[in-house]
Amino acid sequence: MEAVDHSKIVPVDQEKQDLNENNKSTDYKELSTLYKDTINLLKSELSIQTQLCDKLENENQYLQDYVENLMSSGEVLSK
């Protein structure tokens, strides 16, 4: 019969604990990656919405100026 080296035997509870810690570490890494991706997506969407808002503000200003010029010329009221 061969001698067993008891110093290398890891208790089952310790193996479970090590496995759980490794799973938690992996879960945290995946969660971190998910958060980073979500933040990048939100930043991108914010940039798109900001550009759209700027465009609409410029169009609004143009239309306000146009209507103001029409009203001041008196052509709208004479028709």
N, C-alpha and C positions, 0 to 999 in steps of 0.2 A: 504494500500500500504506500502511495506517495504522500509525502508530508505536504500539508496545506500551509501556505504563508498567510497567516491571519492579518498581517499588517496591511495587505492589499485588498482585503474584503471591505466593501463599502456597504453600510447598512441600507436596507431598502428605503427607509424614510429619508436618508440623506440623498439617495439617487432621485427620489421624487422631488425633493426640495431643489436640487440642482436643476432638474428638468423644468420645474415651475419657474425658477429664476431665469433660465434661458428663454423660456416661452415669453415671460414678461418683457425681457429685453428686446426680443424680436417684435412683440406687440407694440412696445413703445417706439421702436424704430419705424414700424409701419405706420403708426399713428402720426408720428412726426412727419413722415413723408407725405401722408395724406393732408395734414395741416398746411405744409409748405405748398403743395399743389393747389389747395383751395385758396390760399392767400394769393398765389400767382394768378389764378383764374379771376379772383375778385379784382386784383389790380388791373388786369387786362380789361375787364368789363367796365371798371371805373374810368379808364382812359377812353374807351369807346363812348361811354355816356357823356363824358366831359367834352369830347369833340363834337358830339351831336348837340349838346346844349349850347356850345359856342356858335355853331352853325345856325341854330334856331334863333339865338339872340341877334346875330347879324342880320338874318332875314327879317326879323321883327323890326329892327331899327330901320332897315331899308323901307319896309312897308309903312312905318310911321312917317318917315320923311316924305314918301310918295303921297300919302293921303294929306299930309300937311301942305305940301306944294299944290295939290289939286284944290284944296279948300281955300288957300290964299289967292289962287288965280281967279277964283270966282266962276270958273267954267262949270262946276258941278251944280251950283245953285241956279244958273241961268237956263238950264235945260229942263 
